[in-house]
Amino acid sequence: MLLLLVMATIQTHILENMLTCSYIELSQLEPGDHIFRFGAVFKKSILTHHGIYVGDNKVIHFSGGEGNTNNLGNDILDAKITLTTFTDFMSDKVKCYRINENYSVIKRDEIISRAYSELGSKFGGYNIVNNNCEHFSNWCRTGNRVSYQTELISKVSKYMLKSLGVKDEKLKKINMAVSDAKELIKPLEQLSTDVVLTNSILDVIKMFL
């Protein structure tokens, strides 16, 4: 529990202070902005849900880990690139953040075009660690599928585990066991949302290792 609290605190500070993002109102948004809010995966979490603002109070984002329902397994299974209102994207969250312009290497009209080009698709299949809403938004803005929050969590957790004296050899064994478990349940994913959720939990465990 202490480890999770430390990680949550570090992640929140880094996201707010080091990713050059800023709090922004709807009236200040411009088409092509990469925005996010807290409360992804489950309500009141410090994880972030990302999207591309395309104008007219609309946001294109990768659904699946929004944190709006109590059935994460089903959300992941049904995840796709979706067009929603800004209000629906925000859910009941108050603060919206924008990634500042200097992180973008693609022009705004192309960012919007890329976002619309994937509308309705599964974008390769939602994965809470390896292919989530932040991967989609960064792909629209930079051409690279990357999630800084998952990378951050992974780096911090590995650092904390090492500082607690956990050996690399032990971590590798656990990682291999988790990978084997994922291979066993993978063929069953289409049969049950519980299996989908279990597989996602295993992905999270691997991220921590």
C-alpha positions as CSV (number, residue, x, y, z in Angstrom):
1,M,0.0,0.0,0.0
2,L,2.8,2.4,0.9
3,L,4.5,1.6,-2.5
4,L,1.3,2.5,-4.4
5,L,0.8,5.7,-2.4
6,V,4.4,6.8,-3.1
7,M,3.9,6.0,-6.8
8,A,0.6,7.8,-7.0
9,T,2.1,10.9,-5.5
10,I,5.1,10.9,-7.7
11,Q,3.0,10.3,-10.8
12,T,0.6,13.1,-10.1
13,H,3.4,15.6,-9.5
14,I,5.3,14.6,-12.7
15,L,2.3,14.6,-14.9
16,E,1.3,18.1,-13.6
17,N,4.8,19.6,-13.5
18,M,7.0,17.9,-16.0
19,L,5.0,17.0,-19.0
20,T,4.5,20.7,-19.7
21,C,0.7,20.4,-19.5
22,S,-1.6,23.1,-18.2
23,Y,-5.1,23.4,-16.8
24,I,-7.5,24.7,-19.4
25,E,-11.2,25.7,-19.8
26,L,-13.3,24.5,-22.7
27,S,-13.5,28.0,-24.1
28,Q,-9.7,28.1,-24.4
29,L,-9.4,24.8,-26.3
30,E,-8.4,24.7,-30.0
31,P,-9.0,22.0,-32.5
32,G,-6.1,19.6,-32.5
33,D,-5.3,20.0,-28.8
34,H,-4.3,16.9,-26.9
35,I,-6.2,16.9,-23.6
36,F,-6.6,14.6,-20.6
37,R,-8.3,14.4,-17.2
38,F,-7.7,12.2,-14.2
39,G,-10.0,9.3,-13.2
40,A,-9.2,6.8,-15.9
41,V,-9.7,3.0,-15.5
42,F,-11.8,3.5,-12.3
43,K,-13.3,6.6,-10.8
44,K,-11.2,8.8,-8.5
45,S,-8.0,7.1,-9.7
46,I,-4.9,9.2,-10.5
47,L,-4.6,7.6,-13.9
48,T,-5.3,9.8,-16.9
49,H,-7.7,9.5,-19.8
50,H,-6.6,11.2,-23.1
51,G,-8.2,12.5,-26.2
52,I,-7.9,14.9,-29.2
53,Y,-10.2,17.9,-29.1
54,V,-11.5,18.4,-32.7
55,G,-13.7,21.5,-32.2
56,D,-17.4,22.1,-31.7
57,N,-17.3,20.7,-28.2
58,K,-16.2,17.3,-29.5
59,V,-13.4,14.9,-28.5
60,I,-12.1,11.8,-30.3
61,H,-10.6,9.3,-27.9
62,F,-9.9,5.6,-27.4
63,S,-12.6,4.3,-25.1
64,G,-12.1,1.4,-22.8
65,G,-10.3,2.8,-19.8
66,E,-12.4,5.9,-19.2
67,G,-13.5,4.9,-15.7
68,N,-17.1,5.7,-16.3
69,T,-18.6,2.2,-15.6
70,N,-18.2,-0.6,-13.2
71,N,-17.4,-3.3,-15.8
72,L,-13.8,-2.7,-16.9
73,G,-13.6,-6.1,-18.6
74,N,-16.5,-5.3,-20.9
75,D,-15.2,-1.7,-21.5
76,I,-11.9,-3.1,-22.7
77,L,-13.5,-5.7,-24.9
78,D,-15.8,-3.1,-26.6
79,A,-13.1,-0.4,-26.7
80,K,-12.8,1.6,-30.0
81,I,-12.0,5.1,-31.2
82,T,-15.0,7.2,-30.3
83,L,-16.4,10.7,-31.0
84,T,-18.1,12.2,-27.9
85,T,-18.9,15.6,-26.4
86,F,-16.4,17.3,-24.3
87,T,-18.8,16.9,-21.3
88,D,-19.0,13.2,-21.8
89,F,-15.3,12.9,-22.2
90,M,-14.7,14.7,-18.9
91,S,-17.4,12.6,-17.1
92,D,-17.8,14.2,-13.7
93,K,-14.2,15.5,-13.6
94,V,-13.7,19.2,-13.1
95,K,-10.2,19.8,-14.4
96,C,-9.1,19.4,-18.0
97,Y,-5.4,19.6,-18.9
98,R,-3.8,20.3,-22.3
99,I,-0.4,19.0,-23.4
100,N,1.5,22.1,-24.5
101,E,2.1,22.8,-28.2
102,N,5.9,22.2,-28.2
103,Y,5.3,18.5,-27.8
104,S,3.6,18.3,-31.2
105,V,5.4,17.7,-34.5
106,I,2.3,17.4,-36.7
107,K,0.2,20.3,-37.8
108,R,-3.3,20.7,-36.2
109,D,-5.3,19.9,-39.3
110,E,-3.3,16.7,-39.7
111,I,-3.8,15.8,-36.1
112,I,-7.5,16.1,-36.5
113,S,-7.4,14.1,-39.8
114,R,-5.4,11.3,-38.1
115,A,-7.9,11.2,-35.3
116,Y,-10.9,11.0,-37.7
117,S,-9.2,8.4,-39.8
118,E,-9.4,5.9,-37.0
119,L,-12.9,6.7,-35.9
120,G,-14.9,3.5,-35.2
121,S,-11.8,1.3,-35.4
122,K,-10.3,-0.7,-32.5
123,F,-6.9,0.8,-33.2
124,G,-5.2,-2.6,-32.9
125,G,-7.1,-3.6,-29.8
126,Y,-7.2,-1.8,-26.5
127,N,-4.6,-2.8,-23.9
128,I,-4.4,-1.0,-20.6
129,V,-0.6,-0.9,-20.7
130,N,0.5,-1.3,-24.3
131,N,-2.2,0.4,-26.4
132,N,-4.4,2.8,-24.5
133,C,-6.0,6.2,-25.0
134,E,-2.6,8.0,-24.5
135,H,-1.0,5.9,-27.1
136,F,-3.7,6.9,-29.5
137,S,-3.6,10.6,-28.7
138,N,0.2,10.7,-29.0
139,W,0.0,8.9,-32.3
140,C,-2.3,11.6,-33.6
141,R,0.0,14.3,-32.4
142,T,3.5,12.9,-33.0
143,G,3.1,9.7,-35.1
144,N,4.5,7.6,-32.1
145,R,2.4,5.3,-30.0
146,V,3.7,6.0,-26.6
147,S,2.2,6.3,-23.1
148,Y,4.3,8.4,-20.7
149,Q,2.2,7.5,-17.7
150,T,2.7,3.7,-18.1
151,E,6.4,4.3,-18.7
152,L,6.5,6.4,-15.6
153,I,4.7,3.9,-13.4
154,S,7.0,1.1,-14.7
155,K,10.2,3.1,-14.0
156,V,9.1,4.2,-10.5
157,S,7.9,0.7,-9.5
158,K,11.1,-0.9,-10.6
159,Y,13.1,1.7,-8.7
160,M,11.0,1.1,-5.6
161,L,11.3,-2.6,-5.8
162,K,15.0,-2.5,-6.1
163,S,15.3,0.0,-3.2
164,L,13.3,-2.6,-1.2
165,G,15.9,-5.2,-2.0
166,V,14.0,-7.3,-4.5
167,K,16.5,-9.0,-6.8
168,D,16.4,-8.8,-10.6
169,E,16.5,-12.6,-10.9
170,K,13.4,-12.9,-8.8
171,L,11.6,-10.3,-10.8
172,K,12.5,-12.1,-14.1
173,K,11.0,-15.3,-12.7
174,I,7.8,-13.6,-11.7
175,N,7.6,-11.9,-15.1
176,M,8.0,-15.2,-16.9
177,A,5.3,-16.8,-14.8
178,V,2.9,-13.9,-15.6
179,S,3.7,-14.2,-19.3
180,D,2.9,-17.9,-19.2
181,A,-0.4,-17.2,-17.5
182,K,-1.3,-14.7,-20.2
183,E,-0.6,-17.2,-22.9
184,L,-2.8,-19.8,-21.2
185,I,-5.8,-17.5,-20.9
186,K,-5.4,-15.6,-24.2
187,P,-7.6,-18.0,-26.3
188,L,-10.4,-17.5,-23.8
189,E,-10.7,-13.8,-24.0
190,Q,-13.6,-13.8,-26.4
191,L,-15.6,-16.0,-24.0
192,S,-15.7,-13.9,-20.9
193,T,-15.1,-10.3,-19.9
194,D,-13.7,-11.7,-16.6
195,V,-10.9,-13.3,-18.7
196,V,-10.3,-9.9,-20.4
197,L,-10.0,-8.2,-17.1
198,T,-7.7,-10.9,-15.7
199,N,-5.4,-10.5,-18.7
200,S,-5.4,-6.7,-18.2
201,I,-4.4,-7.2,-14.5
202,L,-1.6,-9.5,-15.6
203,D,-0.4,-6.7,-18.0
204,V,-0.4,-4.3,-15.1
205,I,1.6,-6.7,-13.0
206,K,4.2,-7.1,-15.8
207,M,4.4,-3.3,-16.0
208,F,5.2,-3.1,-12.3
209,L,8.1,-5.7,-12.8
